Amino acid sequence: MIAEPKNHKWKLLKRSFDLILSITLILLVFSWFFPIIFMLQKIFNPGPIFYKGKRWGMKGKPFYCYKFRSMIPGENNNGHRITLKGDPRLTAFGFFLRKFNIDELPQFFNVLRGDMSVVGPRPHDEAENLILKDELADYMKRHIIRPGITGWAQVNGLKGRTSDLTEMQKRTEYDLWYIDNWSLWLDLKIVAMTIRQFLRLNKSNTLNTE
C-alpha cells in the first residue's frame, strides 16, 4: 500500500485551494468560454466534444480524465501511440486547442470530483503506467497524492509525451521533490509559473499530450 504524505497539515488547505480555484474559474470563466468552445468544436471538429482517457489517480485508483477532443473521432483509442508534432490524427481545431492547452480545461471538473488536484504529478495513461511502474523504481510514489493539471515538472520544462526513460526518471524526481516539499505556497508558486508560461505563448510551445 502506498504511504500517505508526511505533511498532513496541508491536506485540507490544498483541497480547499483546489475547490475555490476550480469553482471560481467555472463560474467566472468557463460559464461563457465553454459554450464558445462547444460551438467551435461542433463546427470545426464534428463528433464528441469530450475525450475521456483512463488514468491512475491517488494510490493508483483508476479514473477517467476529461479533455476537449482534439483528434479525429475514434483515433484516440487506437492503441498506445505517442502524439507527435504534425500528427495526422489531430484536427486543425484540435491543434489549436492543444497549442494553447485549452483541451486541458475540462480537468477542473475532475478536480471538483476529487479525482485530481490543480497542482500535482501529471497523470499518464494506463498503458504508460503499466510500462513505467516496472521500468522506474520510484515511479508509483508519484501516486501518493492526487495527480494535477499542472505540476513542478511541467513548469520546469518537463512536459509532453516521451519514450525516453531518462527524461521520465527526471520527471519522476521532480514529482517526488514536489511531494516531499508540498505546501500551499508551493502550489501558488506553480500556478503563477504556469500562468506566466501560458501568457508567453512563444513559438517553443509544444503539444501537451499527457
N, C-alpha and C positions, 0 to 999 in steps of 0.2 A: 504493500500500500504506500502511496506517495505521501510524504510528510507535509504538514502544514508549514507556512512561512513562520519565521521566528517572531516577527514584529506584528503581533496580533492587534496592537492598539490602533493600527492604521486601517484595519479592515472595514470598520463601519464608516470611517471618513472616506475611504476610497469608493465604497458602494454609493454613499450619499453624493459624492462628486460625480460619479457616473450618471446617476439618475437626474441630478439637477441639470447637468450639461446636456444630456440627451433630450430631456423634456423641453428645455429652453430652445434647442435647435429645432425640434419638431414643431413647436408652437410658432416660433418667430421666423423660421427659415423654410422648413420643409412644407409647411401648410400652403405656401404659394409656389414654391420651387418644384415640388414633386409633381403637381398636375401638369406643369410645363414639360417636364421630362417624360411623363406618361404620354402626352400628345405627340411629342417629337419621336418617342420610341415607336409609337404606332404608325407614324408617317414614314420614318426613315429606316426602321428596323422591325418590320412586321413580325408578329409572333408573340410569345410570352414576354411580359415586361421584366419579370424577375428570373434570376437563375439561383438555385439553391445547391450548394455543394456540401458534402458531408465532411465535417471537421472533427477534431478531438478537442474537447474543452478541458475544464479543470478536472484533475485526476484522471484524465483520459476518457472522460464521458463523451460519447458522440453527440453532435448536434448539427443542425443544418444552418449554414451561414448564408445569408441573403445578399445578393448583389443585383444591380441592374444588368440584364443580359446584354452582352456585348458581342456574341458570336452568332453565326447562323444557327437557327433552331436545331437542337439535337447534336450539334458539333461538340458541345461541352462534355458530352458523355461518351465520346468515342475513345475510351481508354485514357491512361495517364500520359498525356502529352504536354510538354512544356510549351507555353505560348511564347513565340518569338516575335521580334520586330518584323512587321510586314506579314504576319501570319495570315494565310488566306481564309482562315475560319472567322477572322474578325470582320464585322461590318464596318462601313465608313463611320456611322454614328457611334458604333461600339468603340472604335479607335479614339474618337473624341471623348467618350465617357472615361476611358482608361487614361488617356493623356492627362486629364485634369482630375483623376481619381474620383470622379463623380459616381462611378459604378460602385464604390465602396459605401456610399451614404446609407443604404438600407441597413447596414450593420448596426446603426444606432438603435434599430428596433430589436436586434439581438442583444444589445446592452440592456434595454428595458426588460427583456425576457430573463435576463440573468445568465445568458449563455456566454456573453463576452463583457469585457471592460473597455473603457475608452482607451486606456493605455495598458499594454501587456505584450507578451510574446505573440507575434503574428501567427495565426493558425494555418497549418498546412493541410492539404487534402489527405484523405485516409491512406491512399496508395503511397504517398510520400512518407507519411508517418511510419508505415509498416517497414519501409526500407531503412529509414534513418534511425529508428529505435534500435536496430541491430548493428548499424554501422558506427554510431556515435555513442560512446559510453554514458554520457550525462544527458543525452537528448531528452529523455522523458521527464527530467527535472523541470523542464520548461512548463510542464502541465501542473505544477504545484498550484498555480493561480489561474484565473480566467485569462484566456487569450485576449489580445487587444486589437483595436482598429489601427492604432499606431503603436510604435514601441521604440525602445532605446536603440536597438539595432538599426531600425529604419531611419531614424533621424541622424544616425552616424553613417549613412550611405549604404547600408547593407539591406537592400530590398530587391524584389523581383525574383522570379524563379531561377534556380541554378541547379546544375547536376554536379557542381564542384564540391566535394566533401570538405575540402579545406575551408572554403567560404562558409559552408553550413556549420562547421565547427566554430568558426569565428562568430557567427550569428548566435549560436547557442551560448557561447561565452558571454556575449553582450546581454543576452536574455537572463542568464543566471546572475550576472552582476546586478541587473535591474532588480531581480527578486531579492537578492541579499541586501540591497540598499533601498528597498521600496519605501516610499513616503509620499504624502500628498504633495509636498513641494517638488519632488522629482516628477510626479505626474504633470503638475502645472508647467514645469520647465519643458517637458517633452511635447505637451500640447502647443506651447508657444513656439518651439522649434519647428513643429510640424506646420503650423500656420505660416511661419516665416518662409519655409521651404516652398509651400504651396503658392504663396504670393509672388515668389520669384518667377515661377513659370518659365524657367530658362530652357534653352534648347537641349540641355542634357537630361531633361525629364524623361525617364524610361517608363516602359509599360509596367504597371503594377498588376501582377498576375497571381498574387498569392491568394 
